Each structure stands twice: as structure tokens, then as C-alpha cells.
Amino acid sequence: MEAVAKLQMIRIAPRKMRLVVDTIRNKKIADAVAILMNLDKRASEPVLKLLNSAVANAVNNNGMEADKLFVKTVFVNEGATLKRFRPRAHGRAYEILKRTSHVTIIVSDIR
């Protein structure tokens, strides 16, 4: 059985977010939590909260045991891009792209 948790429109670029989620793929929940708590990346805090949410969904909604769960699937998709402009020399304007991410975590108790 599986449980899902999603996080949308997080203001961290998908490329940076993928560095964090790649470290916890196919790991047991205890190992994934330990990795995220010791990882020195800004994206590790929201991913840790999302992982805890997925575990809570599995326990409360599906009646699974938390110690038997593992991270089956985790992926990051690109969200909407916020477009901002910065003034430059000679009256020009350069576009700044502020990227967002959509993160999905699926936990399961069956390998």
C-alpha cells in the first residue's frame, strides 16, 4: 500500500531541490530523516516536513506501520516561474527568473 504527500510552488529552483531528494530515494524512513536532518542545504527542511507528512498520511489514513515504511518514489517537477526585471546600463532591463518547484513523495510498506 502507498501514501502520497505533495508540496507545490516552493520557492526553490528544481535543480537545487533535486540534489536533496536524490539522496533519500529508496531509503527507509529513519535513514531518510537522518540524512535530511544532517544535510546542509536550504531545501532539506521543506523536504523533511513533506516526508513527515507522507508518513503521517500512511499511518493515519491507511493504517500502515511507520517503522516498516520506505521512500518508494520522490520526484521534483518545475512549477511556475516568477519573472522579475532588474535595471541595467543605458536604460535596459534584464529579466530575472525566479523558479519554483513541485515535490511529490510516495512512501510504501512493500518492497
C-alpha positions as MATLAB code, in Angstrom:
seq = 'MEAVAKLQMIRIAPRKMRLVVDTIRNKKIADAVAILMNLDKRASEPVLKLLNSAVANAVNNNGMEADKLFVKTVFVNEGATLKRFRPRAHGRAYEILKRTSHVTIIVSDIR';
ca = [
       0.000    0.000    0.000;
       1.161    3.561   -0.702;
       0.679    7.038    0.722;
       1.367   10.305   -1.071;
       2.279   13.833    0.009;
       2.762   16.806   -2.329;
       4.342   20.210   -1.946;
       3.641   22.789   -4.637;
       5.044   26.211   -5.533;
       8.017   26.027   -3.168;
      10.357   28.925   -3.979;
      13.483   26.830   -4.544;
      14.757   26.008   -8.010;
      14.044   22.424   -9.143;
      17.722   21.812   -9.903;
      18.658   22.578   -6.284;
      15.699   20.621   -4.914;
      16.660   17.511   -6.927;
      20.075   17.435   -5.225;
      18.292   16.892   -1.912;
      15.573   14.440   -2.972;
      18.050   12.228   -4.819;
      19.755   11.457   -1.501;
      16.622    9.900    0.088;
      15.232    7.859   -2.814;
      14.674    4.125   -1.922;
      15.754    4.625    1.705;
      13.994    3.586    4.898;
      12.163    6.417    6.639;
      14.552    6.516    9.616;
      17.558    6.710    7.299;
      15.937    9.397    5.137;
      15.099   11.531    8.184;
      18.672   11.219    9.469;
      20.080   12.228    6.078;
      17.782   15.244    5.777;
      18.476   16.456    9.311;
      22.236   16.445    8.686;
      22.178   17.807    5.131;
      23.438   21.380    4.815;
      21.022   22.548    2.109;
      18.131   25.000    2.352;
      15.842   22.546    0.525;
      16.280   19.844    3.176;
      13.868   21.457    5.674;
      10.766   21.524    3.414;
      11.564   18.022    2.125;
      11.823   16.752    5.731;
       8.437   18.290    6.560;
       6.940   16.719    3.436;
       8.414   13.312    4.319;
       6.906   13.528    7.816;
       3.574   14.442    6.229;
       3.729   11.411    3.921;
       4.457    9.145    6.906;
       1.551   10.678    8.842;
      -0.741   10.103    5.839;
       0.348    6.467    5.687;
      -0.198    5.857    9.402;
      -3.467    7.797    9.869;
      -5.230    7.233    6.545;
      -4.045    3.769    5.532;
      -3.184    2.136    8.871;
       0.412    1.289    7.955;
       3.220    0.918   10.484;
       5.697    3.789   10.439;
       8.790    1.655   11.105;
       8.143   -0.555    8.039;
       7.860    2.319    5.535;
      10.394    3.369    2.922;
      10.577    6.115    0.302;
       9.320    4.394   -2.828;
       9.245    7.376   -5.177;
      10.272   11.001   -4.865;
      10.439   13.470   -7.729;
      10.596   17.196   -8.418;
       8.775   18.947  -11.247;
       9.182   22.524  -12.354;
       6.479   24.913  -11.179;
       5.517   28.359  -12.405;
       8.371   30.791  -12.983;
       8.115   34.268  -11.494;
       9.523   36.882  -13.867;
      11.207   39.958  -12.393;
      13.235   42.743  -14.014;
      16.441   44.486  -12.926;
      17.570   47.846  -14.292;
      20.827   47.771  -16.237;
      23.037   50.290  -18.018;
      21.737   52.558  -20.803;
      18.086   52.171  -19.768;
      17.910   48.443  -20.423;
      16.172   45.864  -18.242;
      17.332   42.294  -17.676;
      14.865   39.573  -16.828;
      15.399   37.588  -13.616;
      13.687   34.174  -13.480;
      12.656   33.033  -10.007;
      11.906   29.345  -10.357;
       9.533   27.250   -8.243;
       9.217   23.511   -7.643;
       6.534   20.876   -7.140;
       7.719   17.945   -4.967;
       5.934   14.586   -4.629;
       6.854   11.850   -2.150;
       5.321    8.357   -2.218;
       6.004    6.051    0.724;
       5.199    2.350    0.767;
       5.497   -0.636    3.056;
       6.011   -3.241    0.281;
       9.375   -3.552   -1.444;
];
